[in-house]
Amino acid sequence: MHLLLSLLLVSGCNPGGFNPVVIEGMDGGADGGETLPGDDAGTEPDPSGDPDGGDDAQDAGEEPEEPAAGLQFGYPVYTQAEIDAWSTSSPQYAALAGSWAGNVNRAVQSYSPVLSETERDLLKDQSVYIKVQAVLFAADGNPARKAKVAAMLDDLHVVTGWFEDAKRQYRLVAGWACTNLAQAAALTDYAHPEFERFLREVCYPELDWTAGPNWHASFADSRLAIAAYLGDEALWEDAKAYFYLRIAQSFYHSAFDGATVRPIVNDRGVPQLGLTRQHWGSNFGAPQINDDYTPVTDYPFPDGVNAERLRDLGHVNMGIGAFLQAARTLVAQGETLEPHAYARLLTGYAHHGDRTLAYLETGTIPTPDTYRGDGGSVTKQAWLGACRFFGDETPPSVVALCAHPEVLGYPPAGANHLVAERFVDEG
């Protein structure tokens, strides 16, 4: 299957029902084009953890399609066995319950029909709170937590759209928030037609953009979480195709890519050099790839290199953590991860783990250095889930990071889309 996907991408065929969003007038020139949203470090939401299309309905009379082999909709991200292991006797329960997001009596705010920039960022933080309440409910059964989640999801019934800021941050925040919301709804058995409309019509169509590895990762994470929560097979196939396309464009692996990285393509399947160079770092300095899509040879380019490696460490964490959650959602629905995706994640974690562990131990980022430093405290996120997911195959540096004091000392609630990691994955 992964080889077929490779051939489809190289030939320009789109394997899913989605159409990648392309900036009008961007012809793939090496230097021209619009700056990607989020490339200004002053406008992207702080990842530090500070608390402060059309329906694919079948026609009448048509036979319903058979579910994909092995597909059985359950919870986004987590298996039933993982959820059943969450307990009030866990050493991490008290820490999470005592965090800002563990307070069931915390005051919350409601929303306008069109989410303003302020409400957008409010939703980002409140989605963290909602997921933490849902996770704690799964452990302690406190009905007040379930009621709080339901009331906060009810507040989203009025929302019909987003204020479209120039940097398109609303898309990224939707990518961060929707995975949390879908997970929380599933964990608390919440269902309402207006909430489903919000996810399907207000959020899902916004979960794409031209380039940006961590953006694509969060879009994949939330697309799959929404599809799993809704139990929508057509949406699931669309989200799955998106995940496999975007992870291939964000992590290089010689066994599947040969001598070149996977290009960003337009809606006709034509490779876009300008966007691909942006994706691989040209917004911050010299990109990691040449004009023929081959890697630069100034420094090592092993399997698992992420397209944002030269930006900073933290944004790689944000992306790889979201791709991991997307992969876990696939597996939790009974799917088998395609070999290329597993290999990209495993080698991606190995390479980035080596770099991050060296930095935490020495204070120096290994070659190649980044253009924007370490990227903040998000470097301590996205490790614990990898140790659980890869098991005995977990790279040694990732094993070390899962036991590292700075990783274990990260605030219990987490931030953005990487929430309550120590409780849910360490126990």
N, C-alpha and C positions, 0 to 999 in steps of 0.2 A: 504493500500500500504506500509506504513512504517513497518508493522509487517512482510509482505512478504520479504521486504528488509532485515530485521533483521534475518530472518530464512536463507536467502541466504548467508548472511555473516557468520553466525555461522557454516553453513554446508560447507563453503568453495567455494560456487558457486560465479562466477563473474557476477554481474547483468548488466554489460555494455560491450561494445566492446573493451575497453582498457585493457591493461595488465600492472599492476603495475611494475615499474622498480625495479629489485632486484639486489643487488651487488653480483656478482658471488663469491661463496665460503662462503657467510655469512649464517651460518646454524641456526641462532637464539640463539646461546649460550649467556649466560647472560653477559659474559665479553668480548668475542672476537668481531672482526669485525672492519670494516673501520670507521673512524670518519666521521660523517655527514658533508657535506658542510655547511659553515655558522656558525659552532659551535665555530670557533675562532673569538672572537669579533673584532680582528684586521683586518680580511679579509672581513667581511660582509659590503656591502655598507652602508654608514652612513644614518640612517633614520631621521636625525635632520632637514631636510628641507633646508640645505644650498644650494643655487643655484649653488655657486662655488663648417602514415600507409597506408596504402593503401586506395584508394578511394572506397566508397561503391556505386559505380555507378550501376544502375540496368541494367540487361541484356536487349538486344533488344527484344521487344515483350512483356516484363513483364508489368503488370499493375502497375502504380505508387502507393505507399502506401498512405493511407489516413493520413492527418496530425493528430497529437495527439489532443484529444478533448481540445478545448479552446486555442490551440496554434495559435498565430498570431504574426509573427515576426515584431518587431518594433525596438526601440532603446535599446542598452545595458544599464542597470542600471536604467535609468529614464523613466517614463511614458510620454506620450505626454502632459498630463496636467501639470506635473512638469516642463517640458521644456517651455511650454507656459507661465508659471508664472515668468520665468527669465526676468528681465527688467532692462533697464538703470535707472529706477527710484528706483531701489532697493538700500537700504543704503549700501550694500556691493559691488555694481557695481564699484564705483570709487576706492575702495581699491584694488579690483582684477585687474582692468584695469591699475592701477598705480603700480602694482607689477612688479618684474623683468620679469615674464612670460606674462604680459599684453602688453608689448611693441611690437607692430606689426613690428617694424623696426629692431628688434634685429637680429644680425648676427647669422647665423647658419652654421653648417658644414655638409658635405656629408660623405658617407660611402664607405668602400671597399667591394668587394664581400664576403669576409669572415670577419666578425666583430672581430676585435682584442679586447683585454681586455680594452684598452682605448676607443675604439669605442662603446663597450658594455656599459660602464658607461656614455658615451656621449648620447647614445640612452635613457638611463634611465632618464637623465635630460631633453633631448629634447622631450621625450614623455609627460612629465609634461607640457612643454611649448605648445606642440601641442594641448593637451586637453584644456588648458586654452584659447588658441586662438579660439578653436571651441565653447566652452561654451560662450565666449564673443560674438562671431558671432551670436549665437542663440539668444542673448539678443539685440544686437545693429545692426545686419545686415550689418556691415561694410564689403564690398567686399574684402578689402585688407586682412582681417583676413582669409576669406575663401581661397583666393589665396595663402596665406602663408601656410596654412594647406596642401593644394593640392601640393604645391612645395616640402614641407618636406616629405610628403608621397610618392611623386614621387621618391625622393632620395633613398627610400628603394627598388626600383625595381631591383637594381643590386645585392642585398644581396642574397647569396645562402647558407650561413651557419654561424656558430659561432666558434670562437676559443675555444676549449674545455679545459678550465683551470682545474687544479687538484681539486679545491674545487667545481666545477660545478656551480660557481656563475652565469654563463651565463643562466642557467635554471631559477634561481630566478629572474634575471633581465628581462628575457623574460616574466615571470609571472607578474612582475610589469608593464612593458611597454605595453604589448599587449592589456590589458584592456583599457589603455588610447588611444592607436592608434585606436582600433576598435570603441570606443565611439566617438572619434573625426571624424573618417570617416563617421559614421552614422549621426552625428549632422550636417555635412557640405555636406551631400549627395555626398560624394566622392566615386568613383568606378573606378577600373582599374584591368584588369586581372593579372598584375604582382604584384600588392599589395595584391590581394587575394591569389596568389601563395605564397607570402612571409608569410602571416598568416597561410595558410593551410599546407604548406610543410616545411617551414623553422622553424616556431615557434611552432605550435600545437604539433608536435611529441615530442618536448623537455619539454612539460609541465607536468612532473611527476618526482618523485624521491622516494626513499625508505621510508623516514620518515622525520619528521619536520613539525609541525602543521602550522606555518605561511607560509612555502613553499607550502604545500598542498592547503592552502586557496587561495593563489595567483594563483596557477595553476587552481583551480576551477573557480575563478573569470575570468581569461583570456580565459579559454576554453569556458565558456558560452558566454562571450562577443564576441568572434570570431564567434561562431556558430550562434549567433543571428544576427550579422552583415552580415554574408554570407547568412543567410536564408537557411541553410543546415540542413534538418531534421535529417539525419543520424548522423551528427556531433553533433547536439543538444542532441539527445538521449544519445550519448556517454558522452558528457560533463555533462549532468544531472546526469547520473549514477555515474560519478566520484565525483561530488559535494556531493551526498548523502552518498557515501562510506566514503569520507574523513572527512566530518563534524562529522559523527558518531565516527570516530577514534580519533577525537580531543577534543570533549566535552562530558563528562560523564553525563548521565541522568538515574537515577535509574528506572524510569518507562519503559524505553526501553532497558536498559542494564542489569538490575538485579544487581548482586553482583560483576560483573567484568567489566573492561573497554573493549571496542572493540579492538581486537588485530590488529596489522599490519599483513597482510598475504602476502605470496609470490605469484608468478604467477600461482600456482596450488591451491591457496586458503588455504594453510597450515599456521596456526598462527606462527609467528616468535617472540619468546620471546626476543631475543637480540635487534631486531629493535623496538619492542614495548617498552622495557625499555628505549632505547635511546629516542624514541618519547616522553616518559613521564619523561625525565629529567636526565637519567644516565650519559649523557655527561658532566653535570655540577656538579654532586654530587650524593647523594642518590636519586633514582627515586621515583616517587609518587606511584608506584605499586609494589606488591610482585611478586614472581615467578609464582604464580597461577593467575595472572592478577587481583587480588583483590587490592583495594586501601590500602595503609599503614594507620595505625590508630593513628599515632603520632599527627595528627592535623585534623581539620574538613575537610570532603570531600563531600560537598553538591552537588546537581544537578548544572550543569553549570561549574564545574571545567574544566579548559583548560589544555591540556597536557604540556604547557610551563609555567604553573604557577610558578614553582620553578626557572625558568631561570631568568626572570625579568618581570617587568610590561609591558615594551614597546613592546616586541615581541608578547605578547598576544593581544595588540592593533592592531598590524600589521595583525595578523591572523584573529581576529574577524571582523575587518573592511573589509577584503577581502571576508570573508564568507558572510558578510552582503551584499556587492555589488553583489555577485553571487546570493544571494536570491532575491535581488531586480531585477536582470536581469530576473530571472525566472518569477516573478510576472508581470514584464513589458511586457512579451510575452504572457500573459493571463493564465499562469499556476497557480495552487494552490500549495503552499508549503506543502510538506508532514509534518504531525503533529510532527514527531520526530525532524525534522530539525528546525521547528519554536520553539519548546520547548527548544532545545539545545541553539539556539541563544538567546532566551529571558532569560533563566536562566544564560547563559554564560555572558550576559551583566549585569545582576543583581549582580552576584558574583564578576565579575571583576570591575564593577562600584563601589561597596562597598569598595573594596580594594584600588582602585585608588583615590576615593574621600577622604578616610581616610588619604592616603598618602599626597595628596595635602594640606590637612588641618592641618596635624600634623607633617609631615616630617618623619613619621615612617610607614614602610610597615607592615600591619597587619599579624598576624600568618596565614600561615607559611611565614617566611621571604624568600626572593629570594637569589639565589647564586650570582647574578650579578647586584644587585641594581635595579634602576628604569628603566634602558634601554634607557634613554634619553628623548628628548622632544616629541617623538612620542606618549607618554602617553597622550598628548593633542589632538590627532587625533582619528577619528573613532566614535565620540560620536554624532555629529549632525545628521548624517544619521539615527542613531538608534532612535532618538527622532521622526523623521519623519516616519520611517517605523513602529514602534510599536504604535504610537499614544497614545491613552488613556491607553494602557497597558505598557507604558514605565516605567521601574523600577524607584523608587524615586531617587536613587543615580545617575542614568543616566540623569534624568531631571535636577538634580542639576548640573551635569557636563556640560550639554548643556548651562547652564547660567554662568558657572564658568569663571572668568576673564582670567585665564591662557589658557583655551580652546578657548575662543573668541579672545584672543590675538595671537593665532598661525599665522604664516605668511600666507597671503591670498592664495597664489598659492598652498600651501601644499607641499607634497613630495612623491616620489615613486608612489604608486598606489592610494593614498588618496589625491585627488587633488581638489582644489577650493571648499572645503567642506562648508565653511560658505556661500558663494554666492549661491551654488546650493541647499542647504538644509535649510538655515535660511532665505534667501531672503534679 
